[in-house]
């Protein structure tokens, strides 16, 4: 196995963390993965000993998976022979999911801005919090903008295949609820009994 040095800068990185319970059997899996050039690197932090597969010698170490080393047909790499292909798929799916997520976030922000969903309740002001100088933004959600915001967002979701995974997040039931007297009462209670405050440092970074 090839150790990964601290000064290696990855082109792509990923962490998989999972746990499960099958009654008499519980398991935890935690794996780090990254890519540099054509090579993939894997570090097994936790993996169950199943089907007589002992990964103990590999735990906690960065393992390099490259075409050259796989071609050696060394037993220590044979168990990873299919992992490289799976990781390539993982990388592709991860990047595609991230692209869609960023695109959806931008769409949400754009529509919220167009509908004036959030506005300043009071003028931003600088306050000292502990040893830090922070800017306090006292915000409010405009009730009359909530329904148009969700209606417009629903239209965007329906018309863009990239937003398919968000299709169930807004339905006609939610739209009907936002038109109801019950929503008016809940919103008024929330607005009366809660504050919506956002803090940044003096350079505008979230604090």
Secondary structure, 3 states (H helix, E strand, C coil): CCCCCCCCCCCEEEEEEEEEECCCCEEEEEEEEEEECCEEEEEEEECCCCCCCCCHHHECCEEEECHHHHCCCCHHHHCCCCHHHHHHHHHHHHHHHHHHHHHHHHHHHHHHHHCCCEEECCCCEEEEECCEEEEEEEEEECHHHHHHHHHHHHHHHHHCHHHHHHHHHCCHHHHHHHCCHHHHHHHHHHHHHCCEEEEEECCCCEC
